[in-house]
Amino acid sequence: MNEFKRADVKIGMHVKVIMKEDQRTGKLTEGIIKDILTKSTNHPHGIKVRLETGEVGRVKEILE
């Protein structure tokens, strides 16, 4: 899995994220970014975002 910088992640992008409760299994959740929650330029575990569904996770794949 790739590490993305905050500048790579934009509101409205179609992404796959890993939510905290799925970190052990590695299950990814697909969705559209509503908000970017990470304030720093990068993060070792991925940029934290809120999806339009309200779910919060760290970006692991960009689909667009």
Phi and psi in degrees as GROMACS dihedral restraints (atoms count N, CA, C in turn):
[ dihedral_restraints ]
;  ai    aj    ak    al  type     phi  dphi    fc
    3     4     5     6     1   -90.3    20    10
    4     5     6     7     1   154.1    20    10
    6     7     8     9     1  -101.8    20    10
    7     8     9    10     1   128.6    20    10
    9    10    11    12     1  -108.3    20    10
   10    11    12    13     1   149.0    20    10
   12    13    14    15     1   -87.2    20    10
   13    14    15    16     1   158.7    20    10
   15    16    17    18     1   -58.6    20    10
   16    17    18    19     1   -34.8    20    10
   18    19    20    21     1   -65.8    20    10
   19    20    21    22     1   -22.5    20    10
   21    22    23    24     1   -77.9    20    10
   22    23    24    25     1   -19.1    20    10
   24    25    26    27     1  -104.1    20    10
   25    26    27    28     1   126.5    20    10
   27    28    29    30     1  -128.0    20    10
   28    29    30    31     1   148.6    20    10
   30    31    32    33     1   -60.6    20    10
   31    32    33    34     1   136.0    20    10
   33    34    35    36     1    96.0    20    10
   34    35    36    37     1    -8.0    20    10
   36    37    38    39     1   -73.0    20    10
   37    38    39    40     1   147.8    20    10
   39    40    41    42     1   -91.3    20    10
   40    41    42    43     1   119.2    20    10
   42    43    44    45     1  -137.8    20    10
   43    44    45    46     1   168.8    20    10
   45    46    47    48     1  -115.6    20    10
   46    47    48    49     1   131.8    20    10
   48    49    50    51     1  -122.9    20    10
   49    50    51    52     1   159.6    20    10
   51    52    53    54     1  -110.7    20    10
   52    53    54    55     1   124.8    20    10
   54    55    56    57     1   -88.4    20    10
   55    56    57    58     1   157.1    20    10
   57    58    59    60     1   -54.3    20    10
   58    59    60    61     1   -42.9    20    10
   60    61    62    63     1   -71.1    20    10
   61    62    63    64     1   -13.8    20    10
   63    64    65    66     1  -103.5    20    10
   64    65    66    67     1     6.2    20    10
   66    67    68    69     1   -62.4    20    10
   67    68    69    70     1   -36.6    20    10
   69    70    71    72     1   -68.5    20    10
   70    71    72    73     1   -39.0    20    10
   72    73    74    75     1   -86.5    20    10
   73    74    75    76     1   -25.3    20    10
   75    76    77    78     1    81.8    20    10
   76    77    78    79     1    10.1    20    10
   78    79    80    81     1   -65.3    20    10
   79    80    81    82     1   128.9    20    10
   81    82    83    84     1  -100.1    20    10
   82    83    84    85     1   145.7    20    10
   84    85    86    87     1  -114.7    20    10
   85    86    87    88     1   131.4    20    10
   87    88    89    90     1   -96.4    20    10
   88    89    90    91     1   143.9    20    10
   90    91    92    93     1  -179.3    20    10
   91    92    93    94     1  -177.0    20    10
   93    94    95    96     1  -106.8    20    10
   94    95    96    97     1   133.8    20    10
   96    97    98    99     1   -71.1    20    10
   97    98    99   100     1   127.3    20    10
   99   100   101   102     1   -99.4    20    10
  100   101   102   103     1   -44.2    20    10
  102   103   104   105     1  -139.9    20    10
  103   104   105   106     1   148.3    20    10
  105   106   107   108     1  -102.6    20    10
  106   107   108   109     1   120.6    20    10
  108   109   110   111     1   -97.3    20    10
  109   110   111   112     1   -24.8    20    10
  111   112   113   114     1   -75.2    20    10
  112   113   114   115     1   128.2    20    10
  114   115   116   117     1   -90.4    20    10
  115   116   117   118     1   -28.3    20    10
  117   118   119   120     1   -76.0    20    10
  118   119   120   121     1   164.9    20    10
  120   121   122   123     1   -69.9    20    10
  121   122   123   124     1   -25.8    20    10
  123   124   125   126     1  -153.5    20    10
  124   125   126   127     1   169.7    20    10
  126   127   128   129     1  -150.5    20    10
  127   128   129   130     1   136.6    20    10
  129   130   131   132     1   -61.2    20    10
  130   131   132   133     1   -24.3    20    10
  132   133   134   135     1  -101.8    20    10
  133   134   135   136     1     0.7    20    10
  135   136   137   138     1   112.6    20    10
  136   137   138   139     1   159.4    20    10
  138   139   140   141     1   -77.8    20    10
  139   140   141   142     1   127.5    20    10
  141   142   143   144     1   -82.4    20    10
  142   143   144   145     1   131.1    20    10
  144   145   146   147     1  -135.0    20    10
  145   146   147   148     1   160.2    20    10
  147   148   149   150     1  -108.4    20    10
  148   149   150   151     1   129.8    20    10
  150   151   152   153     1   -84.4    20    10
  151   152   153   154     1   166.0    20    10
  153   154   155   156     1   -60.0    20    10
  154   155   156   157     1   -23.7    20    10
  156   157   158   159     1   -78.4    20    10
  157   158   159   160     1    -9.6    20    10
  159   160   161   162     1    96.5    20    10
  160   161   162   163     1    -8.4    20    10
  162   163   164   165     1   -72.6    20    10
  163   164   165   166     1   145.6    20    10
  165   166   167   168     1  -117.6    20    10
  166   167   168   169     1   133.5    20    10
  168   169   170   171     1  -162.6    20    10
  169   170   171   172     1   179.8    20    10
  171   172   173   174     1  -104.9    20    10
  172   173   174   175     1   134.3    20    10
  174   175   176   177     1   -65.6    20    10
  175   176   177   178     1   126.8    20    10
  177   178   179   180     1  -116.9    20    10
  178   179   180   181     1   -26.6    20    10
  180   181   182   183     1  -144.9    20    10
  181   182   183   184     1   142.0    20    10
  183   184   185   186     1  -107.1    20    10
  184   185   186   187     1   125.1    20    10
  186   187   188   189     1   -95.4    20    10
  187   188   189   190     1   -14.9    20    10
